[in-house]
Amino acid sequence: MPEVKNKPEIFTAEAGNGKYRLDAVVTLAGKDIAVSVTGGDRPHIGAVAVAQCAPRVNRKERLDVSVSVITLAGHKEDEIARTMAMSLSREFSVNVMVSAGMHWDGIPARGIAAVCENSHKLCDVIIQEIKNRIQL
């Protein structure tokens, strides 16, 4: 990924309509990417994932992505944070931090499925916007 700028560049993104929409604030800091994903009745920080892309130990021509996740007690946003951090790191071969925090009172199974689908869509939107900004 080419150097963006010395000054961080910030943009917002969203995915989904209505109740289960997700919002993101994305910061491009040099070659690193920081994303805050929120949604629902009470946006917050529930989980934070940090991904690092590095050459494989035994095959330098291939890259591995390592992800570390911290999930706050009682929260379930770890898979959204982990998946998005891994996808962005793999796509751009950079360090990525994703915080995720969304809450809906009494969310049904179909609502959880919609949130998961929207998180994948949101990641795609973010990838495309970064590509547009760095003009790959």
Residue pairs with C-beta under 8 A, 6 or more apart in sequence:
1 31
1 92
1 93
1 94
1 134
2 134
2 136
3 30
3 31
4 28
4 30
4 31
4 133
4 134
5 28
6 30
8 27
8 28
8 29
8 30
9 27
9 28
9 133
10 25
10 26
10 27
10 28
11 25
11 26
11 129
11 133
12 23
12 24
12 25
12 26
13 23
13 24
13 26
13 122
13 125
13 126
13 129
14 21
14 22
14 23
14 24
14 122
14 125
15 21
15 22
15 118
15 119
15 121
15 122
15 124
15 125
16 22
16 114
16 115
16 117
16 118
16 121
16 122
19 104
19 111
20 39
20 40
20 104
20 111
20 114
20 115
20 118
21 39
21 118
22 37
22 38
22 39
22 102
22 115
22 118
22 119
22 122
23 37
23 38
23 39
23 43
24 35
24 36
24 37
24 38
24 122
24 126
25 35
25 36
26 33
26 34
26 35
26 126
26 129
26 130
27 33
27 34
27 35
28 130
28 133
31 92
31 94
31 95
32 94
32 95
32 96
32 97
33 88
33 92
33 94
33 95
33 96
33 97
33 130
34 96
34 97
34 98
35 84
35 85
35 88
35 96
35 97
35 98
35 99
35 126
36 45
36 98
36 99
37 77
37 80
37 81
37 84
37 98
37 99
37 100
37 101
37 102
37 119
37 122
38 44
38 100
38 101
38 102
39 102
39 115
39 118
40 102
40 103
40 104
40 107
41 103
41 104
41 105
42 103
43 101
43 102
43 103
44 101
44 102
44 103
45 72
45 99
45 100
45 101
46 71
46 72
46 75
46 76
46 77
46 78
46 100
46 101
46 102
46 103
47 69
47 70
47 71
47 72
47 75
47 76
47 77
47 78
47 80
47 81
47 82
47 99
47 100
47 101
48 69
48 70
48 81
48 97
48 98
48 99
48 100
49 67
49 68
49 69
49 70
49 78
49 81
49 82
49 84
49 85
49 86
49 96
49 97
49 98
49 100
50 67
50 68
50 69
50 85
50 95
50 96
50 97
51 65
51 66
51 67
51 85
51 86
51 88
51 89
51 95
51 96
51 97
51 98
52 65
52 66
52 67
52 89
52 95
53 63
53 64
53 65
53 89
53 90
53 92
53 93
53 94
53 95
54 63
54 64
54 66
55 61
55 62
55 63
55 64
56 62
56 63
56 64
63 90
63 93
65 86
65 89
65 90
67 82
67 85
67 86
67 89
69 78
69 81
69 82
71 77
71 78
75 101
77 100
77 101
77 102
78 100
79 116
80 98
80 100
80 115
80 116
80 119
81 98
81 99
81 100
83 119
83 120
83 123
84 98
84 100
84 119
84 122
84 123
84 126
85 96
85 97
85 98
87 123
87 127
88 94
88 96
88 98
88 123
88 126
88 127
89 95
89 96
91 127
92 130
100 119
102 115
104 111
104 115
107 115
